[in-house]
């Protein structure tokens, strides 16, 4: 199944399950990286998601940074920490 992620609007990013796609979007300076970090927290292993979540907590956009901290909490909850 082909997944569609809209980095401009954030549509579909809660379903992001590909850490490499997040890395590429980060390098391009895309919007909605914090939103996508939540997707990684839900859909990827903690080992794969963690480095991206840490980077997302340092995003310059305060709203997206807030979503990144939500992603950290989500990952912790899902992994029993």
Phi and psi in radians as a Rosetta constraint file:
Dihedral C 1 N 2 CA 2 C 2 CIRCULARHARMONIC -1.494 0.35
Dihedral N 2 CA 2 C 2 N 3 CIRCULARHARMONIC 2.292 0.35
Dihedral C 2 N 3 CA 3 C 3 CIRCULARHARMONIC -1.768 0.35
Dihedral N 3 CA 3 C 3 N 4 CIRCULARHARMONIC 2.601 0.35
Dihedral C 3 N 4 CA 4 C 4 CIRCULARHARMONIC -2.112 0.35
Dihedral N 4 CA 4 C 4 N 5 CIRCULARHARMONIC 2.173 0.35
Dihedral C 4 N 5 CA 5 C 5 CIRCULARHARMONIC -2.123 0.35
Dihedral N 5 CA 5 C 5 N 6 CIRCULARHARMONIC 2.246 0.35
Dihedral C 5 N 6 CA 6 C 6 CIRCULARHARMONIC -1.886 0.35
Dihedral N 6 CA 6 C 6 N 7 CIRCULARHARMONIC 1.797 0.35
Dihedral C 6 N 7 CA 7 C 7 CIRCULARHARMONIC -1.205 0.35
Dihedral N 7 CA 7 C 7 N 8 CIRCULARHARMONIC -0.463 0.35
Dihedral C 7 N 8 CA 8 C 8 CIRCULARHARMONIC -1.267 0.35
Dihedral N 8 CA 8 C 8 N 9 CIRCULARHARMONIC -0.712 0.35
Dihedral C 8 N 9 CA 9 C 9 CIRCULARHARMONIC -1.784 0.35
Dihedral N 9 CA 9 C 9 N 10 CIRCULARHARMONIC -0.307 0.35
Dihedral C 9 N 10 CA 10 C 10 CIRCULARHARMONIC 1.539 0.35
Dihedral N 10 CA 10 C 10 N 11 CIRCULARHARMONIC -0.062 0.35
Dihedral C 10 N 11 CA 11 C 11 CIRCULARHARMONIC -1.080 0.35
Dihedral N 11 CA 11 C 11 N 12 CIRCULARHARMONIC 2.258 0.35
Dihedral C 11 N 12 CA 12 C 12 CIRCULARHARMONIC 1.480 0.35
Dihedral N 12 CA 12 C 12 N 13 CIRCULARHARMONIC -0.162 0.35
Dihedral C 12 N 13 CA 13 C 13 CIRCULARHARMONIC -1.269 0.35
Dihedral N 13 CA 13 C 13 N 14 CIRCULARHARMONIC -0.354 0.35
Dihedral C 13 N 14 CA 14 C 14 CIRCULARHARMONIC -1.189 0.35
Dihedral N 14 CA 14 C 14 N 15 CIRCULARHARMONIC -0.240 0.35
Dihedral C 14 N 15 CA 15 C 15 CIRCULARHARMONIC -1.710 0.35
Dihedral N 15 CA 15 C 15 N 16 CIRCULARHARMONIC 0.125 0.35
Dihedral C 15 N 16 CA 16 C 16 CIRCULARHARMONIC -1.064 0.35
Dihedral N 16 CA 16 C 16 N 17 CIRCULARHARMONIC 2.191 0.35
Dihedral C 16 N 17 CA 17 C 17 CIRCULARHARMONIC -2.276 0.35
Dihedral N 17 CA 17 C 17 N 18 CIRCULARHARMONIC 0.382 0.35
Dihedral C 17 N 18 CA 18 C 18 CIRCULARHARMONIC -2.284 0.35
Dihedral N 18 CA 18 C 18 N 19 CIRCULARHARMONIC 1.747 0.35
Dihedral C 18 N 19 CA 19 C 19 CIRCULARHARMONIC -1.024 0.35
Dihedral N 19 CA 19 C 19 N 20 CIRCULARHARMONIC -0.559 0.35
Dihedral C 19 N 20 CA 20 C 20 CIRCULARHARMONIC -1.165 0.35
Dihedral N 20 CA 20 C 20 N 21 CIRCULARHARMONIC -0.566 0.35
Dihedral C 20 N 21 CA 21 C 21 CIRCULARHARMONIC -1.174 0.35
Dihedral N 21 CA 21 C 21 N 22 CIRCULARHARMONIC -0.653 0.35
Dihedral C 21 N 22 CA 22 C 22 CIRCULARHARMONIC -1.129 0.35
Dihedral N 22 CA 22 C 22 N 23 CIRCULARHARMONIC -0.775 0.35
Dihedral C 22 N 23 CA 23 C 23 CIRCULARHARMONIC -1.016 0.35
Dihedral N 23 CA 23 C 23 N 24 CIRCULARHARMONIC -0.790 0.35
Dihedral C 23 N 24 CA 24 C 24 CIRCULARHARMONIC -1.119 0.35
Dihedral N 24 CA 24 C 24 N 25 CIRCULARHARMONIC -0.724 0.35
Dihedral C 24 N 25 CA 25 C 25 CIRCULARHARMONIC -1.137 0.35
Dihedral N 25 CA 25 C 25 N 26 CIRCULARHARMONIC -0.670 0.35
Dihedral C 25 N 26 CA 26 C 26 CIRCULARHARMONIC -1.068 0.35
Dihedral N 26 CA 26 C 26 N 27 CIRCULARHARMONIC -0.795 0.35
Dihedral C 26 N 27 CA 27 C 27 CIRCULARHARMONIC -1.096 0.35
Dihedral N 27 CA 27 C 27 N 28 CIRCULARHARMONIC -0.585 0.35
Dihedral C 27 N 28 CA 28 C 28 CIRCULARHARMONIC -1.395 0.35
Dihedral N 28 CA 28 C 28 N 29 CIRCULARHARMONIC -0.213 0.35
Dihedral C 28 N 29 CA 29 C 29 CIRCULARHARMONIC 1.323 0.35
Dihedral N 29 CA 29 C 29 N 30 CIRCULARHARMONIC 0.561 0.35
Dihedral C 29 N 30 CA 30 C 30 CIRCULARHARMONIC -1.134 0.35
Dihedral N 30 CA 30 C 30 N 31 CIRCULARHARMONIC 2.750 0.35
Dihedral C 30 N 31 CA 31 C 31 CIRCULARHARMONIC -1.391 0.35
Dihedral N 31 CA 31 C 31 N 32 CIRCULARHARMONIC 2.980 0.35
Dihedral C 31 N 32 CA 32 C 32 CIRCULARHARMONIC 1.177 0.35
Dihedral N 32 CA 32 C 32 N 33 CIRCULARHARMONIC 0.391 0.35
Dihedral C 32 N 33 CA 33 C 33 CIRCULARHARMONIC -1.167 0.35
Dihedral N 33 CA 33 C 33 N 34 CIRCULARHARMONIC -0.585 0.35
Dihedral C 33 N 34 CA 34 C 34 CIRCULARHARMONIC -1.165 0.35
Dihedral N 34 CA 34 C 34 N 35 CIRCULARHARMONIC -0.721 0.35
Dihedral C 34 N 35 CA 35 C 35 CIRCULARHARMONIC -1.050 0.35
Dihedral N 35 CA 35 C 35 N 36 CIRCULARHARMONIC -0.799 0.35
Dihedral C 35 N 36 CA 36 C 36 CIRCULARHARMONIC -1.130 0.35
Dihedral N 36 CA 36 C 36 N 37 CIRCULARHARMONIC -0.537 0.35
Dihedral C 36 N 37 CA 37 C 37 CIRCULARHARMONIC -1.098 0.35
Dihedral N 37 CA 37 C 37 N 38 CIRCULARHARMONIC -0.620 0.35
Dihedral C 37 N 38 CA 38 C 38 CIRCULARHARMONIC -1.086 0.35
Dihedral N 38 CA 38 C 38 N 39 CIRCULARHARMONIC -0.744 0.35
Dihedral C 38 N 39 CA 39 C 39 CIRCULARHARMONIC -1.012 0.35
Dihedral N 39 CA 39 C 39 N 40 CIRCULARHARMONIC -0.768 0.35
Dihedral C 39 N 40 CA 40 C 40 CIRCULARHARMONIC -1.078 0.35
Dihedral N 40 CA 40 C 40 N 41 CIRCULARHARMONIC -0.711 0.35
Dihedral C 40 N 41 CA 41 C 41 CIRCULARHARMONIC -1.058 0.35
Dihedral N 41 CA 41 C 41 N 42 CIRCULARHARMONIC -0.669 0.35
Dihedral C 41 N 42 CA 42 C 42 CIRCULARHARMONIC -1.364 0.35
Dihedral N 42 CA 42 C 42 N 43 CIRCULARHARMONIC -0.568 0.35
Dihedral C 42 N 43 CA 43 C 43 CIRCULARHARMONIC -1.996 0.35
Dihedral N 43 CA 43 C 43 N 44 CIRCULARHARMONIC -0.051 0.35
Dihedral C 43 N 44 CA 44 C 44 CIRCULARHARMONIC -2.211 0.35
Dihedral N 44 CA 44 C 44 N 45 CIRCULARHARMONIC 2.856 0.35
Dihedral C 44 N 45 CA 45 C 45 CIRCULARHARMONIC -1.151 0.35
Dihedral N 45 CA 45 C 45 N 46 CIRCULARHARMONIC 2.715 0.35
Dihedral C 45 N 46 CA 46 C 46 CIRCULARHARMONIC -1.041 0.35
Dihedral N 46 CA 46 C 46 N 47 CIRCULARHARMONIC -0.668 0.35
Dihedral C 46 N 47 CA 47 C 47 CIRCULARHARMONIC -1.047 0.35
Dihedral N 47 CA 47 C 47 N 48 CIRCULARHARMONIC -0.736 0.35
Dihedral C 47 N 48 CA 48 C 48 CIRCULARHARMONIC -1.327 0.35
Dihedral N 48 CA 48 C 48 N 49 CIRCULARHARMONIC -0.675 0.35
Dihedral C 48 N 49 CA 49 C 49 CIRCULARHARMONIC -1.357 0.35
Dihedral N 49 CA 49 C 49 N 50 CIRCULARHARMONIC -0.645 0.35
Dihedral C 49 N 50 CA 50 C 50 CIRCULARHARMONIC -0.899 0.35
Dihedral N 50 CA 50 C 50 N 51 CIRCULARHARMONIC -0.854 0.35
Dihedral C 50 N 51 CA 51 C 51 CIRCULARHARMONIC -1.087 0.35
Dihedral N 51 CA 51 C 51 N 52 CIRCULARHARMONIC -0.583 0.35
Dihedral C 51 N 52 CA 52 C 52 CIRCULARHARMONIC -1.276 0.35
Dihedral N 52 CA 52 C 52 N 53 CIRCULARHARMONIC -0.638 0.35
Dihedral C 52 N 53 CA 53 C 53 CIRCULARHARMONIC -1.136 0.35
Dihedral N 53 CA 53 C 53 N 54 CIRCULARHARMONIC -0.706 0.35
Dihedral C 53 N 54 CA 54 C 54 CIRCULARHARMONIC -1.076 0.35
Dihedral N 54 CA 54 C 54 N 55 CIRCULARHARMONIC -0.796 0.35
Dihedral C 54 N 55 CA 55 C 55 CIRCULARHARMONIC -1.090 0.35
Dihedral N 55 CA 55 C 55 N 56 CIRCULARHARMONIC -0.682 0.35
Dihedral C 55 N 56 CA 56 C 56 CIRCULARHARMONIC -1.143 0.35
Dihedral N 56 CA 56 C 56 N 57 CIRCULARHARMONIC -0.527 0.35
Dihedral C 56 N 57 CA 57 C 57 CIRCULARHARMONIC -1.217 0.35
Dihedral N 57 CA 57 C 57 N 58 CIRCULARHARMONIC -0.125 0.35
Dihedral C 57 N 58 CA 58 C 58 CIRCULARHARMONIC -1.922 0.35
Dihedral N 58 CA 58 C 58 N 59 CIRCULARHARMONIC 0.225 0.35
Dihedral C 58 N 59 CA 59 C 59 CIRCULARHARMONIC -1.099 0.35
Dihedral N 59 CA 59 C 59 N 60 CIRCULARHARMONIC 2.556 0.35
Dihedral C 59 N 60 CA 60 C 60 CIRCULARHARMONIC -1.236 0.35
Dihedral N 60 CA 60 C 60 N 61 CIRCULARHARMONIC -0.517 0.35
Dihedral C 60 N 61 CA 61 C 61 CIRCULARHARMONIC -1.342 0.35
Dihedral N 61 CA 61 C 61 N 62 CIRCULARHARMONIC 2.094 0.35
Dihedral C 61 N 62 CA 62 C 62 CIRCULARHARMONIC -1.110 0.35
Dihedral N 62 CA 62 C 62 N 63 CIRCULARHARMONIC -0.633 0.35
Dihedral C 62 N 63 CA 63 C 63 CIRCULARHARMONIC -1.131 0.35
Dihedral N 63 CA 63 C 63 N 64 CIRCULARHARMONIC -0.829 0.35
Dihedral C 63 N 64 CA 64 C 64 CIRCULARHARMONIC -1.165 0.35
Dihedral N 64 CA 64 C 64 N 65 CIRCULARHARMONIC -0.603 0.35
Dihedral C 64 N 65 CA 65 C 65 CIRCULARHARMONIC -1.117 0.35
Dihedral N 65 CA 65 C 65 N 66 CIRCULARHARMONIC -0.688 0.35
Dihedral C 65 N 66 CA 66 C 66 CIRCULARHARMONIC -1.074 0.35
Dihedral N 66 CA 66 C 66 N 67 CIRCULARHARMONIC -0.734 0.35
Dihedral C 66 N 67 CA 67 C 67 CIRCULARHARMONIC -1.096 0.35
Dihedral N 67 CA 67 C 67 N 68 CIRCULARHARMONIC -0.620 0.35
Dihedral C 67 N 68 CA 68 C 68 CIRCULARHARMONIC -1.083 0.35
Dihedral N 68 CA 68 C 68 N 69 CIRCULARHARMONIC -0.710 0.35
Dihedral C 68 N 69 CA 69 C 69 CIRCULARHARMONIC -1.201 0.35
Dihedral N 69 CA 69 C 69 N 70 CIRCULARHARMONIC -0.557 0.35
Dihedral C 69 N 70 CA 70 C 70 CIRCULARHARMONIC -1.095 0.35
Dihedral N 70 CA 70 C 70 N 71 CIRCULARHARMONIC -0.714 0.35
Dihedral C 70 N 71 CA 71 C 71 CIRCULARHARMONIC -1.088 0.35
Dihedral N 71 CA 71 C 71 N 72 CIRCULARHARMONIC -0.727 0.35
Dihedral C 71 N 72 CA 72 C 72 CIRCULARHARMONIC -1.049 0.35
Dihedral N 72 CA 72 C 72 N 73 CIRCULARHARMONIC -0.822 0.35
Dihedral C 72 N 73 CA 73 C 73 CIRCULARHARMONIC -1.092 0.35
Dihedral N 73 CA 73 C 73 N 74 CIRCULARHARMONIC -0.692 0.35
Dihedral C 73 N 74 CA 74 C 74 CIRCULARHARMONIC -1.102 0.35
Dihedral N 74 CA 74 C 74 N 75 CIRCULARHARMONIC -0.809 0.35
Dihedral C 74 N 75 CA 75 C 75 CIRCULARHARMONIC -1.076 0.35
Dihedral N 75 CA 75 C 75 N 76 CIRCULARHARMONIC -0.717 0.35
Dihedral C 75 N 76 CA 76 C 76 CIRCULARHARMONIC -1.117 0.35
Dihedral N 76 CA 76 C 76 N 77 CIRCULARHARMONIC -0.781 0.35
Dihedral C 76 N 77 CA 77 C 77 CIRCULARHARMONIC -1.122 0.35
Dihedral N 77 CA 77 C 77 N 78 CIRCULARHARMONIC -0.781 0.35
Dihedral C 77 N 78 CA 78 C 78 CIRCULARHARMONIC -1.193 0.35
Dihedral N 78 CA 78 C 78 N 79 CIRCULARHARMONIC -0.411 0.35
Dihedral C 78 N 79 CA 79 C 79 CIRCULARHARMONIC -1.889 0.35
Dihedral N 79 CA 79 C 79 N 80 CIRCULARHARMONIC 0.260 0.35
Dihedral C 79 N 80 CA 80 C 80 CIRCULARHARMONIC 1.227 0.35
Dihedral N 80 CA 80 C 80 N 81 CIRCULARHARMONIC 0.554 0.35
